[in-house]
């Protein structure tokens, strides 16, 4: 079992905060991708896209924040998920499963590229997403015709050593991932349930992007309990620039 950290973009204005994705390769060669990064169509048109967002939703604070993110995105060609995979010798058709943690544009921007994969999403999230503009900003690649979804209802073991953990709060039906690695030990990919170490504190401040802060705090407690139960060796935060600098990035891996 190998875990690759994929850098799918950076936000220099936010302290070089990374937009990460992940690839798990199992012992039998199964490829499991986690998230697909920002939409490939944003490269070179950030200012226009930000203006379009603000014009469409002028009074929505989450849209205003997203427009700031879009303006400040630095996405080199190598950061596109298709190129990160190609650098590892992996074609789009080689991805067996795509774990959809949630449909925010920095996590679900290229789902439409993975027509040969089975997409794993919490049923609650998929059913809620059409109701909220934030999941359709810059298009909705997660709605592309022909995608093959498997709908999950709560915590699920995808494969031996890969557990999907329902962690709502940031959005309904958000999910995190627990990976059991033979040498490193258990690694918890918290995604946006815990974007930085400061959110582990019981009195952590609410974040604008979190749709239900009380439920998110419950999800943080759930992840902390799982980390203690399983002796997690590493918690990977969703968008922590300091941690990202010291993590091994693809083509290096955790095994």
Secondary structure, 3 states (H helix, E strand, C coil): CEEEEEEEEEEHHHCCEEEEEEEEECCCCCEEEECCCCCHHHCCCHHHHHHHHHHHCCCCHHHHHHHHHHHHEECCHHHCHHHHHHCCCCCHHHCCEEECCCCCCCCCCCHHHCCCCEEEEEHHHHHHHCCCHHHHCCCCHHHCCCCEEEEECCCEEEECCEEEEECCCCCCCCEEEEEEECCCEEEEEEECCCCCHHHHCCCCCCCCCCCCHHHHHHHHHHHHHHHHHHCCCEEEECCCHHHHHHCCCCCCCEC
